[in-house]
Amino acid sequence: MPDELELLGRADPVPADGPHFGDGPLDHRAERHLQRLLRGEGPRRRVRLLPRPHGRTPRARLVWSIAATAVVLVTVLTALLGGASTPAAVAAPRPLAVRAHSTPVSLRDMTALADAAAADGSPDLRKGTHVQVWALGMSDDKPPVTLPEERVVRWRADASHTELVVATDPRSPGRPVLTDEGGEPRLVAEGHVLSRTSYPPSWSDAPPEAPPPHSADALRAYLTEVARPGVHRDPAALSTAELFDAVGELLDHWTLGARESAALVRVFAQAHGLRPAGQVTDRLGRPGQAYVYDAGAVRRMLVLEPRTGSVLGMEATFLRNDPEYGVKAGDVMGYSAWMR
């Protein structure tokens, strides 16, 4: 067992770059470390993950506590990644920029476009998802890091399914990717398999496992159940923030067909405070129409395909500084990009 001097040195209750208190009281950080020391614990790294603010997969439940989905503009210190010889991590994405002088498309007009695109009923609804996620990892004693990964979930005819998660970042093909595999950030080769899991047959008639309906009213009730499972609520009481979260979870289970996408645009058109922003190019290089909603410390952006109204992506950014975790207003806290 380490002796007291070693424990004290590792706890570092009075860092060299901290304020000098003399005989005065220690700051909160020092007090926490000393309490751990007195309990016989070494210093710990506490990581908060802000992955896609959506979904209830085991990785997603490592969870984000500033807002519901995951990414921030940061510089990863080489010491964090294991030494000066470690290749530099890819910088986190900047917030999506609305194209200057572009014409915003109202959600009412987008509803008409989505209805027209759904006239022939194709493509069809499909269970499973293909999503690229940029997730935020934060700690109280290390700089924030961005953890990009791609997840593919495919269902079989017997109701069994597989989930493949790989470390990849389409912004920098061929370059190493930062991951938290093993509990500490490290670089791995692009395409490194983080997990490959097969699940036995399973069935559920509860959202989001149940197929989503393709009428706006029924879909809103469905999303209300996703947002607050097991709680009887009036669908009209579904908040815009809850709507974003519920849609993210829906899209992590299903690839919507044309009719479901059209119904979803109608639900978004009824959302309070969601306003058109203009044209953007999403993280995968696809053109889209952006819609934004500000609430509290978070700005949420919805990106819709401009001809069909299908959801391309969702982004969440900080509106306020959070010095404790090293993030600033304008930093991206989470992003998901869905593909067919």
URCORZI-V836219 format. One record per residue. N is the residue number from 1. PHI is phi in whole degrees, 0 to 359 (none if undefined). NEAR is the number of other ideal C-beta (glycine too) atoms within 10 Angstrom. D_CENTER is the distance of its C-alpha to the mean C-alpha in Angstrom with 1 decimal. Layout:
n-><N N>
phi-><PHI PHI>
near-><NEAR NEAR>
d_center-><D_CENTER D_CENTER>
//
This chain:
n-><1 2 3 4 5 6 7 8 9 10 11 12 13 14 15 16 17 18 19 20 21 22 23 24 25 26 27 28 29 30 31 32 33 34 35 36 37 38 39 40 41 42 43 44 45 46 47 48 49 50 51 52 53 54 55 56 57 58 59 60 61 62 63 64 65 66 67 68 69 70 71 72 73 74 75 76 77 78 79 80 81 82 83 84 85 86 87 88 89 90 91 92 93 94 95 96 97 98 99 100 101 102 103 104 105 106 107 108 109 110 111 112 113 114 115 116 117 118 119 120 121 122 123 124 125 126 127 128 129 130 131 132 133 134 135 136 137 138 139 140 141 142 143 144 145 146 147 148 149 150 151 152 153 154 155 156 157 158 159 160 161 162 163 164 165 166 167 168 169 170 171 172 173 174 175 176 177 178 179 180 181 182 183 184 185 186 187 188 189 190 191 192 193 194 195 196 197 198 199 200 201 202 203 204 205 206 207 208 209 210 211 212 213 214 215 216 217 218 219 220 221 222 223 224 225 226 227 228 229 230 231 232 233 234 235 236 237 238 239 240 241 242 243 244 245 246 247 248 249 250 251 252 253 254 255 256 257 258 259 260 261 262 263 264 265 266 267 268 269 270 271 272 273 274 275 276 277 278 279 280 281 282 283 284 285 286 287 288 289 290 291 292 293 294 295 296 297 298 299 300 301 302 303 304 305 306 307 308 309 310 311 312 313 314 315 316 317 318 319 320 321 322 323 324 325 326 327 328 329 330 331 332 333 334 335 336 337 338 339 340>
phi-><none 300 284 297 294 294 300 296 297 290 291 49 293 231 295 297 268 271 293 263 266 61 268 281 289 283 283 295 298 297 299 299 295 293 297 296 299 295 276 84 260 278 295 238 258 257 255 255 259 242 286 334 286 213 89 231 292 306 293 291 285 291 52 253 244 277 202 295 233 none 173 213 280 219 247 273 292 297 296 295 261 107 125 292 280 290 297 295 286 292 295 293 291 285 302 301 257 288 297 300 66 284 267 296 252 295 293 295 292 295 299 297 295 293 298 295 292 268 301 266 78 242 285 274 295 222 283 118 210 223 220 256 233 250 247 264 249 231 221 276 223 222 296 295 226 258 240 276 204 238 232 235 244 233 256 258 297 272 74 272 208 237 228 245 237 233 272 203 218 295 288 222 300 86 264 301 238 278 219 256 304 90 96 229 300 206 267 229 292 302 86 301 281 277 199 221 233 248 243 288 304 209 223 205 255 255 298 270 288 290 299 287 285 240 245 299 297 294 291 295 296 300 292 296 292 296 293 227 299 78 249 286 222 289 305 293 273 296 282 294 298 296 299 303 297 293 295 301 291 303 286 275 243 228 260 291 275 298 290 292 295 296 296 293 299 297 296 297 296 268 285 285 84 271 237 290 244 132 274 223 249 282 295 258 84 265 288 206 254 258 225 237 218 255 206 61 263 231 252 251 238 253 243 249 296 290 257 245 79 291 282 270 192 222 229 232 232 284 259 224 289 227 301 301 250 73 246 235 303 98 290 274 261 189 209 229 234 263 231 276>
near-><6 11 8 9 8 11 18 15 11 12 19 14 19 16 12 6 4 13 11 7 11 5 4 8 8 15 14 9 16 18 12 17 24 15 12 16 17 10 7 9 12 12 14 12 12 9 19 16 20 30 27 33 28 27 24 13 18 10 20 22 10 15 14 22 9 20 22 23 29 29 32 28 19 21 14 21 11 14 11 18 20 12 7 7 7 15 10 13 25 17 13 25 18 12 18 20 10 18 13 7 7 13 9 15 19 13 23 11 14 24 21 13 19 25 16 14 19 22 10 9 11 10 16 11 16 13 15 16 22 15 21 22 25 27 28 30 26 24 18 14 13 19 18 24 27 27 27 25 25 20 23 14 21 14 18 13 6 8 13 13 17 14 18 16 20 18 22 19 23 13 16 14 9 7 14 20 23 24 22 19 16 7 8 16 23 17 19 16 11 16 12 16 11 19 13 10 12 10 13 8 11 10 7 9 7 11 22 24 13 15 15 23 16 19 14 18 13 13 23 21 17 23 24 22 19 25 23 14 11 6 8 7 13 8 17 9 10 23 14 18 20 18 25 27 23 24 24 26 24 23 24 23 22 21 21 25 20 23 23 22 22 27 26 27 26 20 21 22 18 17 20 10 12 20 13 19 19 17 18 22 14 20 22 14 9 15 14 22 27 25 23 18 20 14 15 10 15 20 20 26 24 26 26 25 19 16 13 18 30 25 22 23 25 23 28 29 26 23 14 12 14 17 7 10 19 17 24 13 12 15 22 26 30 30 31 29 24 23 14 9>
d_center-><40.0 39.3 41.8 41.1 41.2 38.6 36.3 36.9 36.3 32.9 31.9 32.8 33.3 34.7 32.9 35.0 32.8 32.7 35.2 38.7 39.7 43.1 44.4 41.9 38.9 35.9 32.5 29.8 28.2 31.7 32.5 29.4 30.4 34.0 33.2 31.4 34.5 36.9 35.1 35.5 31.9 30.8 28.0 24.5 21.2 18.5 15.0 12.1 8.8 5.6 3.5 1.7 4.2 6.4 9.0 11.6 12.2 13.8 11.1 8.5 11.5 11.6 9.4 8.6 11.7 11.6 9.6 7.9 3.0 2.7 7.1 10.6 14.0 16.0 19.1 19.1 22.6 24.7 25.9 22.4 22.5 26.0 28.6 29.8 30.2 26.5 25.1 22.9 19.1 17.6 16.5 13.0 12.9 14.5 13.4 14.5 18.2 20.1 23.3 26.3 28.8 26.8 27.7 25.0 25.3 25.5 23.6 27.2 28.1 24.9 25.9 29.3 27.8 25.6 28.7 30.8 28.4 28.4 32.2 32.8 30.1 28.5 26.1 25.9 23.2 22.1 20.5 17.8 14.9 14.2 10.7 9.7 6.3 6.3 5.2 7.5 10.6 13.1 16.7 19.6 21.8 19.9 18.1 14.3 13.2 10.5 10.1 9.9 10.7 11.9 12.5 15.5 16.8 20.4 22.8 26.6 29.5 30.2 26.9 25.7 22.6 21.0 17.6 17.4 14.7 15.7 15.0 15.2 14.5 16.3 17.0 19.3 21.0 23.2 21.9 20.7 17.0 15.7 14.6 14.9 17.2 20.0 18.3 18.9 17.3 19.5 20.0 20.6 22.0 20.0 19.7 20.1 19.4 17.2 18.2 20.3 20.9 23.3 23.5 26.8 27.5 25.9 26.2 25.0 25.9 23.2 20.1 17.7 20.0 22.7 23.0 21.8 24.8 25.6 27.1 25.3 26.8 26.2 22.6 22.0 23.7 21.6 18.3 20.0 20.6 17.0 16.1 19.1 20.5 24.2 24.7 27.0 25.8 27.0 24.5 25.6 24.1 20.5 18.8 16.7 13.7 14.3 14.7 11.3 9.9 12.7 12.4 8.9 10.6 13.7 12.4 11.1 14.8 16.8 17.5 19.2 22.8 24.4 25.7 22.5 20.7 23.7 23.6 19.9 20.9 23.7 21.5 19.4 22.8 23.8 20.8 22.1 21.1 19.1 21.1 21.5 20.9 22.2 21.6 18.8 18.3 14.8 13.4 15.6 18.6 18.9 20.4 18.9 19.6 17.2 17.2 16.0 16.1 16.7 16.9 17.6 15.7 12.8 13.0 11.1 12.0 12.8 14.3 17.1 19.5 22.6 25.2 23.7 21.0 18.5 14.8 13.8 10.3 8.3 7.6 7.7 10.4 12.8 16.2 18.0 18.7 17.9 20.6 20.2 16.9 18.0 15.7 17.3 17.1 15.6 13.2 9.7 7.2 3.9 4.9 5.9 9.6 11.8 15.4 18.5>
//
